[in-house]
Amino acid sequence: MPEIRSVAVFCGSRVGASPAYVAAAVALGESLANAGMRLIYGGGRIGLMGALADGALAAGGTVIGVIPDFLQRFEVAHAGCSELIVTDTMHTRKRRMFDLADAFVTLPGGLGTFDETFEILTWRQLKLHDKPILICNIEGSAAALLGLIEDSIRDGFAPPDARALYETVAGVPALMQRLVRMEAAPAGDSRLL
């Protein structure tokens, strides 16, 4: 099986309340670059997204930003990306990120991060892909997201095996250890339309 070469990271367009969030984003960017893994992300220069890209670029990594045109017009696009892909819609952005990635990582973030994470989890639950999904828990930041999943299981809206759709790891070092040991899904596994 091939190794993980490209990682899509979902994270906040704001820095959040804890300095640990920015530190984790920078560390993840650097770590991906040092491991020879290409970063796929939302293309922003602000918030955790900007810190993530800056970390990867400073370490000599390849960074592919995927941003919808309307956000680029708001001048939030990161001009330093190795490649910046501009899409027509948010939906096209998510699909393009999916196509480019071997695995997915969620860092702290808000509604957009939740949206991206739940969509990729749903696609996996529907057997549209079998790419790994890792949720990086920084100082308890994943508690609300994980709690929502647990509540849906408790209330009978999701099966208990929904927990197998993702892994939760505590911090960037543990996340990177897991990523380097993982194998990418077989080529052509995507059944998305």
N, C-alpha and C positions, 0 to 999 in steps of 0.2 A: 504494500500500500504506500502511496506517496505521502511525503511529510507535508505539514502545514506550511505554505509559502506566503499566503496572503490572509490578513486578518482584518475584518470589518469591525470597527469599534463604534459603539453608540454611546454618546455622552453629552453632557450639558453644554448649551450655548452661553451659560453663565458659569461663574467660578464656584458658586455655592458658598455655604457659610463657614466651612472649615478649610484652613490652609492645606490639610492633608489631601483634599480632593485634587487641588492643583498639583501638588507634589506627586500624587499617584499618576495623574495624566502625563506629566513630563517623564516620569520613570518608565511608564509603559511605552511611550514613544521611543525613548532611548533603548529600552530592552528589546523591542521589536526590531529596531534597526540593527542592534548588535547581534541579534540572532539571525539576521538575514531575511527577516519576514517583512513583506511589503504591507504598509498601513493603508487601509481603505477607510475613509471616514467622510463625514458630511461636508467637508470643504470649507468650514468656517475658520476665521482668524481670531474669533473671540471666544471667551469662556474656556471650558475644559477642552473643547475641540481645538482651539488655537494652541493651548499649552501642549496637548498631545502631539499635534503636527510639528510644533517648534522643537519638541524633544526628539522626535524622530529625525527631523531635518538636521539638527545640530549634531546628531550622531552619524550622519551620512546615509540615512535610510531613504528608501523610496516611499513617497507619500502621494497617494491618489485621492484627491478630493472630488466628491460628487455633490453638486449643488444645483438646486433648481434656479432657473433664470431670475425669478422675482427676488430671491435672496441675493443673488449676485448684484442685481440692480440696487439693493440696499447697501452695497459696498461692504458686505460682511465676508466676502470670499477671501481666502488666504492666497496671496499673490506668490508665495514661495513654494507652492506645491510642485512636485515633480511633474504632475499632470493634473489639470483641473477639467473635469467633465461637467458640462452644463446641460441640465435636463429641462424638459418643458414642464414637468409637474413633480410634486412630492412623491407620487406613486412611482413614476419612472425612476426617480432617484433611488428609492428603496430597491427596486428591481435591479438596477444597475449595480448597486453595492452588493446585492446578493450574488449576481453573476460573477463578480470579481473576487469574491471571498471563498476561502477554504474553511473558515471558522468565524465565529462571531463572539464578541466580548461586549459586555455592558459595564460601563463605569457609572458613577453617580450622574444623575441628570433629572430633568423634569418631564413634562408631558410628552415631548417629542421623543425622548429616550424611552419612555414607557411604551409609546406607540410602536417604535421600531422593534423593541424587544418582544412585545406581545405578538406582533405580526410574524416575526421570524419563528417564534415558538409555535404559533398556530400553523404555519406552513409545515413545520416539522411534525406536529401532531397529525396533520392531514396526510402525512407521508409524501409530501411534495419535495422533500429533501431529507438528507441524513447528515447534514453538516453539524459539527459540534457547536454548542452554545454555552458560553461561560459567563457567569455573573460574578463580577469582582466586588466583593463586599469591603468597602473602605470605611472603617469606623462605624459600622452598623448601617451604612447608607442603603443597603439592599433590603432592609427589614420590611419596609412598606410594600415593595414589589413582591417579595417572597410571601408576606402575609396575605396579600391579595390572592395569590395562587392557592395558599393553604385554605383560605376562606372559601374559595370556589370549590375545592375538594370537599371540605367539611359540609358545605351546603348542597352537595350533590350535583353541581354544575360541571365539574371536571372529574375525571377518574383519578384514583390514587397514582396510577402509572404516569400521570402528567409530570410528576417529579423527575422522571427519567429523561425528560426532554432537554434538561439543562444540568449543569453542575455549578455549584457555588464555591468560590475560592476566596480565602481571606487575604487580600493584599496582592500587590504586583509580583513579588518574588514567587509566591505559590502559583499564581496564574501563569507565569512564564514557565515554571517547571512543568506544569500540566500541558501547556501548548507544545513544548518541544518533545514531549512524549506521545503526543497524539498523532494519529494518522488522518489524512484528508479522506473524505468520502470518495468513492470511485468516480472517475470522470464520467460525465453524462448522467449523474444521478438526479439532476434537476428535472422535475416534471411540471414546473410552473408554465403556464401558458404565456 
